[in-house]
Amino acid sequence: MAVEKLFKDEATEEKGERARMASFVGAMAIADLVKTTLGPKGMDKILQSTGRGHSVTVTNDGATILKSLHIDNPAAKVLIDISKVQDDEVGDGTTSVVVLAGELLREAEKLVGSKIHPMTIISGFRMAADCARKALLDRVNDNKDDAEKFRLDLMRIAKTTLSSKILSQDKEHFAKLAVDAVMRLKGSTNLESIQIIKKAGGSLKDSFLDEGFILDKKIGLGQPKRIENANILVANTAMDTDKVKIYGARVRVDSMAKVAQIEGAEKEKMREKVQKIIGHGINCFVNRQLIYNFPEELFADAGILAIEHADFEGIERLALVTGGEIASTFDNPESVKLGHCKLIEEIMIGEDKLIHFSGVEMGQACTIVLRGASFHVLDEAERSLHDALCVLSQTVNDSRVLLGGGWPEMVMAKAVDELARKTPGKKSHAIEAFSRALIAIPTTIADNAGLDSAELVAQLRAEHHKEDSNAGIDVITGTVGDMSELGISEAFKVKQAVLLSATEAAEMILRVDEIITCAPRRREDRM
Amino acid sequence: MALAFDEYGRPFIILREQESKSRLRGIDAQKANISAGVAVSRILRTSLGPKGMDKMLQSPDGDITITNDGATILEQMDVDNQIGKLMVELSRSQDYEIGDGTTGVVVLAGALLEQAEKLLERGIHPIRVAEGFEISSKMAVDHLEKISHKFDFSATNIEPLVQTCMTTLSSKIVNRCKRSLAEIAVKGVMAVADLERKDVNLDLIKVEGKVGGKLEDTELVYGIIVDKDMSHPQMPKQIEDAKIAILTCPFEPPKPKTKHKVDIDTVEKFQTLRKQEQQYFDDMVQQCKDVGATLVICQWGFDDEANHLLMHRNLPAVRWVGGVELELIAIATGGRIVPRFQELTTEKLGKAGLVREKAFGTTKDRMLYIEHCANSKAVTVFIRGGNKMMIEETKRSIHDALCVARNLIRNNSIVYGGGAAEISCSIAVEAAADKYPGVEQYAIRAFADALDSVPMALAENSGLQPIETVSAVKAQQIKENNHCCGIDCNDTGTNDMREQNVFETLIGKQQQILLATQVVKMILKIDDVISPTEY
C-alpha cells in the first residue's frame, strides 16, 4: 500500500540520481554564469535590481554578481556562499573559486556517469587537493626579508588583481595607490582606516592618495575655513536638545512665564556644555550627531570650527588618525585626549567642498579619492580597489607569493597528474579528473581572451613538463610567456583559499543523494 | 461507519461531521501506518555509516541545510503524516537522550515495521507481535550488556575516548580531519567533566562557528568566545589578568517598574534633575571602578555618556552580551552575575588571565576571547570552515561527538560498531527464539531479522553485496565465537572491529533498540485513524 502523503503540500522530494543531477546542473549553471568574467579579458555583467528605482550595477566581481542573484537551486546556493566567504576572507578570487568548484562538479558528473561511487570520487578529490596544496607550497616565493623585493611583489600582485577589472587601463597608477595605502597600515588588516571617497567627474587617472584625512562635510557658516595646528575634539554627544534621561520625567507648567524660564534653563544648559567643550582648549570640534544652530553659533563666536553629523565610521577613523578619543562627557578637560593635526582646510574636489585634515599624528590612515566619469564606473572602481587592498593586506601578513597567469593551476595539475599515475584503484580516475578541472581555469582565461585555448594550454603543459618552468599564459600577446619576467604574481593565500573551499563545496554537493524542499513560507501580504 | 440508535430510533452522534472525516480501521490502518513509517526510514537508510550520503534540505525560507544527521534531517523535513511525525519524535528523543545514533534508530524502527507487516499478513494479531518484539528487545539489550567491554581511561589516557568519537565522526562530512576534531571533543568534555560524579554538563561547552579559514583551523579554547566587541572603539583590545564585573543592569538611570511621572515645573527642579542624572552615571562607573573591575560585561546597552565615562576611566566594557553567554562567562571566570550596581563587590568579580579581541578576514568581524579563566570549567569549540553549511554541519557533528564522549564518561562500556553488535544480538535473539512456545516465536525471529537490517544498510551504502557480506560476517561470528566481526566499510581488509578501532557506546546502542521497539509497539497498537479530510 503506497503512502498517500508523507510530506506537507508543495513540499517536494528528489532522490538518488535525480537529486544529484539537479545539484550538478544548478552548480554548473552558476559556474558558467560567472565564467566569462574570469581573467584579464573577462567581460562585465549588468545587474538590474528589482527594487525601487531599478538601479543598475556594472561589475566583473564574482561575489557581487552572485550576491545579487535570486537562486532557487539549493546546490547553486552553496556556490554563492563559498564565493561570499572568499570575499570576506581574502577579498579576491571570488570568481575563480566558483569556476573551479563548477569544473570539479562537471568532472564528477562524468565519473558518476561511468558508475563510480561519489564517495570514491570524494576521497580522490581530497587526495588531489592535498597534493595540489603541497605542490604550491613547494614553489612559493617569500621575499619577506627583502623590503625592496617585497614591495615589487606587492606591486605585481596589485597589478595582476587590477588587470581583470575596470581599472586595468591605469593599473600601474592604482597598483601604486593600493600598495602605498596598504604599506601605511604597517601590517594590520584593518581596512577601515583606508577611506575611499568617490567623486564623479574627471577621469580615473585623476584619482589620488591623500596622506591626511578627508571628511565629506561642510564647515559651519561663519566659522574659520582654515586652521593651523588644530586641536581637535572628537565627540559623540547630543548637541540639539539635551534630553533628560531619567525615566518618566516630563515638564508640567502652569504659566507662560514658566515655559520661558524652562526654555531659558535649557539654553543655559547648552551654553554650559558648549563652554565646557570650549574649555578643552580646542579649535575644532567634530560631532557624530546633529549640532543645532544655537550651539553652532556659540562655536562660531568662539572661533571654533564645528563639524556636525560626521557618520560613525568617519568619527572612528578621525579619532584613529588624529590620535584623539571619542568623548561624550566634558567634565574633566585635562584628561581627555585631544587629536592634533597641522592643518585643517576646505578643499574642492570637482564641485564639492570637503574638509581636509593634513599633517596628522598617526600615519596609519589615509584617504583614496576616486574620480571617474559616472557613478557606475566609480562603484566598480571602488570594488576593484577594495579587492586589491584586501589581497595586499593579506599578503602583508602572509608574504608567500606565487606566479600568476594560470601558472599555479598548471603546477598543481602536473603534481596531481603524477599522483594519479601512482595511485592504484578507482580513486585515480577522480584524481585525474581533478587535474583536468584545474586546467580548465587557464583554458577559460584563454577562451575569454579570444585565444586558441586548446593550442595554448597544450603548449603550456609541454612547457611545464620541464622542471621549474615559469610559463603561463600571456594574454596580451596571446602566447605562452615567462610569468616571472612579465611580472605577474598572485598571493598564495588567495590561491590556497580558492583550492580548499572549491574542493570543500564540491565534496558537499557530491555527498548529497536526496533533496527535500519544504513548502515555501506563505507571504500573507501578497494575497 | 457505525451508528448507534436510542430506543426511539434516533441516531446518537458518536463522531461529529462524519462525512468530512476519513477513517481507516483495522488491518488497513496498521498497514497504512507501517508503510508511512517505512517510507520515513527509507529516506534515512542511505545516510547510515561512514559511506552514507548527505541530504540537502531547503527550508521554507529558502535556506539550505546539508546534513547527514538523522535527527536534523527529520526535524527539517516538513513531515505531515502522523506516523511520520512519530518517527521524527523517535529520532529526536534519541538525540536528546544520547545525542548519537539518530539515524540508526529510525532505520531499525523501519526494519521492525517491515517485519511486522509480514507477520500481520500471516494473520498474527498485532498485540502478539508487539509482545514478541518486547521480549526480544529485552533479550537483545541483555545480550549487549554481556558482550560489552569496559573501557579504561583516565584524565591522562584519553586515547580510547578519541577512538570512539572518531567512529561517530567518520560518518560525517568532517571525516577529513576526524582525528583532530575527536581530540577537540574529548579534551573539551574532559575539561568540563566531573569524573567523581561521572557526569558532564554539556551546557558548559559552547560551540561557536565562523566562516572562513579551513576546517583544520578548528580549535578548542579554554575559555569563552563571545561574538561581540568592545563598546568603544578606543578601548584596549587586550587585557591581562582581567577582573570582570558581570552585570545584568543597563548603564542607564533606573527605570522603576511602577508607573510614575517626574514633574518639572521650575527651573530649579530642572537643574537638580540634570545634576542627579550626571551623578547617576558617575556613580555607576565609580562603583565598578571601586571594586577593582578591569572589564565590564553587560547584558544591556549603554548610554553614550556612560560609554565615554567608562572609556575615560579606562574601564573597557562589552555590551549586549546574551544571557546564555553571560552565564557561561560567570561560570568560567568564577564571577557572579550582578543585577544591581549597589550589590557589586570585589568577591563577585570574575577573573580571567587574558581577554583579547581578535579580528577576522577583511570585514570588520571581531570576536572576544576570554581565556585562562579562574575556573576553566567552561570551554569553547571554535569552528572554522569554507562555508556556512559546512560550519553548521560541523557543529552538529561536534555535538554528536561531545555526546558520545559524555556517555562514555557516564558509563564506560562499549560495544563494537560496524554492525557487529547488531549481528551478535541477532544471533542471540534467533537462538533464543526456539525456546518460546506460541506465536511470539515468530515475532522474535522477525526481530532478529530486523536487527540484521542495520549491517545490511551499512554494507549497501559502502557498495558491498549486502546479503553476501552480512551472511558471511554472521557465519564468521558464530564459527569463531567472536562478536567483534562487523562490516568492513572502509575497505581496510579486516572485519574485526577491534583492529579497526570502531566502537560505539553501550547505552547508545541499548537506547536505540529500546526506543525503536517502543515506537513500533505504539504504531502496531493503532487500529483506527480518524483524520479530517482536506478540502
Chai-1 contact restraints between the chains, C-beta under 6 A:
chainA,res_idxA,chainB,res_idxB,connection_type,confidence,min_distance_angstrom,max_distance_angstrom,comment,restraint_id
A,M1,B,K31,contact,1.0,0.0,6.0,A-B,restraint_1
A,M1,B,S35,contact,1.0,0.0,6.0,A-B,restraint_2
A,V3,B,S35,contact,1.0,0.0,6.0,A-B,restraint_3
A,V3,B,A36,contact,1.0,0.0,6.0,A-B,restraint_4
A,V3,B,A39,contact,1.0,0.0,6.0,A-B,restraint_5
A,L6,B,A39,contact,1.0,0.0,6.0,A-B,restraint_6
A,L6,B,N81,contact,1.0,0.0,6.0,A-B,restraint_7
A,L6,B,G84,contact,1.0,0.0,6.0,A-B,restraint_8
A,F7,B,D78,contact,1.0,0.0,6.0,A-B,restraint_9
A,F7,B,D80,contact,1.0,0.0,6.0,A-B,restraint_10
A,K8,B,D78,contact,1.0,0.0,6.0,A-B,restraint_11
A,K8,B,D80,contact,1.0,0.0,6.0,A-B,restraint_12
A,A11,B,D78,contact,1.0,0.0,6.0,A-B,restraint_13
A,P74,B,M56,contact,1.0,0.0,6.0,A-B,restraint_14
A,P74,B,Q58,contact,1.0,0.0,6.0,A-B,restraint_15
A,P74,B,I64,contact,1.0,0.0,6.0,A-B,restraint_16
A,K77,B,I64,contact,1.0,0.0,6.0,A-B,restraint_17
A,D81,B,N387,contact,1.0,0.0,6.0,A-B,restraint_18
A,D81,B,K388,contact,1.0,0.0,6.0,A-B,restraint_19
A,I82,B,G386,contact,1.0,0.0,6.0,A-B,restraint_20
A,I82,B,N387,contact,1.0,0.0,6.0,A-B,restraint_21
A,V85,B,V211,contact,1.0,0.0,6.0,A-B,restraint_22
A,V85,B,G212,contact,1.0,0.0,6.0,A-B,restraint_23
A,V85,B,N387,contact,1.0,0.0,6.0,A-B,restraint_24
A,D88,B,G361,contact,1.0,0.0,6.0,A-B,restraint_25
A,D88,B,T363,contact,1.0,0.0,6.0,A-B,restraint_26
A,E89,B,G212,contact,1.0,0.0,6.0,A-B,restraint_27
A,E89,B,G361,contact,1.0,0.0,6.0,A-B,restraint_28
A,G91,B,T362,contact,1.0,0.0,6.0,A-B,restraint_29
A,H117,B,G463,contact,1.0,0.0,6.0,A-B,restraint_30
A,M119,B,K51,contact,1.0,0.0,6.0,A-B,restraint_31
A,N236,B,D304,contact,1.0,0.0,6.0,A-B,restraint_32
A,V244,B,L273,contact,1.0,0.0,6.0,A-B,restraint_33
A,K245,B,P253,contact,1.0,0.0,6.0,A-B,restraint_34
A,K245,B,E277,contact,1.0,0.0,6.0,A-B,restraint_35
A,I246,B,P253,contact,1.0,0.0,6.0,A-B,restraint_36
A,I246,B,E277,contact,1.0,0.0,6.0,A-B,restraint_37
A,Y247,B,K255,contact,1.0,0.0,6.0,A-B,restraint_38
A,G248,B,H260,contact,1.0,0.0,6.0,A-B,restraint_39
A,G248,B,K261,contact,1.0,0.0,6.0,A-B,restraint_40
A,G248,B,V262,contact,1.0,0.0,6.0,A-B,restraint_41
A,A249,B,V262,contact,1.0,0.0,6.0,A-B,restraint_42
A,R250,B,K261,contact,1.0,0.0,6.0,A-B,restraint_43
A,V251,B,I264,contact,1.0,0.0,6.0,A-B,restraint_44
A,R252,B,D263,contact,1.0,0.0,6.0,A-B,restraint_45
A,R252,B,D265,contact,1.0,0.0,6.0,A-B,restraint_46
A,V253,B,D265,contact,1.0,0.0,6.0,A-B,restraint_47
A,Q261,B,V267,contact,1.0,0.0,6.0,A-B,restraint_48
A,A265,B,V267,contact,1.0,0.0,6.0,A-B,restraint_49
A,A265,B,F270,contact,1.0,0.0,6.0,A-B,restraint_50
A,E316,B,P233,contact,1.0,0.0,6.0,A-B,restraint_51
A,E325,B,Q234,contact,1.0,0.0,6.0,A-B,restraint_52
A,A327,B,H308,contact,1.0,0.0,6.0,A-B,restraint_53
A,S328,B,D304,contact,1.0,0.0,6.0,A-B,restraint_54
A,S328,B,E305,contact,1.0,0.0,6.0,A-B,restraint_55
A,S328,B,H308,contact,1.0,0.0,6.0,A-B,restraint_56
A,T329,B,E305,contact,1.0,0.0,6.0,A-B,restraint_57
A,T329,B,H308,contact,1.0,0.0,6.0,A-B,restraint_58
A,T329,B,L309,contact,1.0,0.0,6.0,A-B,restraint_59
A,C390,B,T362,contact,1.0,0.0,6.0,A-B,restraint_60
A,L500,B,K214,contact,1.0,0.0,6.0,A-B,restraint_61
A,S501,B,G386,contact,1.0,0.0,6.0,A-B,restraint_62
A,E504,B,G386,contact,1.0,0.0,6.0,A-B,restraint_63
A,M508,B,I66,contact,1.0,0.0,6.0,A-B,restraint_64
A,R511,B,M53,contact,1.0,0.0,6.0,A-B,restraint_65
A,R511,B,D54,contact,1.0,0.0,6.0,A-B,restraint_66
A,V512,B,D54,contact,1.0,0.0,6.0,A-B,restraint_67
A,V512,B,M56,contact,1.0,0.0,6.0,A-B,restraint_68
A,D513,B,T46,contact,1.0,0.0,6.0,A-B,restraint_69
A,D513,B,M53,contact,1.0,0.0,6.0,A-B,restraint_70
A,E514,B,K55,contact,1.0,0.0,6.0,A-B,restraint_71
A,I515,B,M56,contact,1.0,0.0,6.0,A-B,restraint_72
A,I516,B,L57,contact,1.0,0.0,6.0,A-B,restraint_73
A,I516,B,M77,contact,1.0,0.0,6.0,A-B,restraint_74
A,T517,B,Q58,contact,1.0,0.0,6.0,A-B,restraint_75
A,C518,B,S59,contact,1.0,0.0,6.0,A-B,restraint_76
A,C518,B,P60,contact,1.0,0.0,6.0,A-B,restraint_77
A,C518,B,D78,contact,1.0,0.0,6.0,A-B,restraint_78
A,P520,B,P60,contact,1.0,0.0,6.0,A-B,restraint_79
A,R521,B,P60,contact,1.0,0.0,6.0,A-B,restraint_80
A,R521,B,D61,contact,1.0,0.0,6.0,A-B,restraint_81
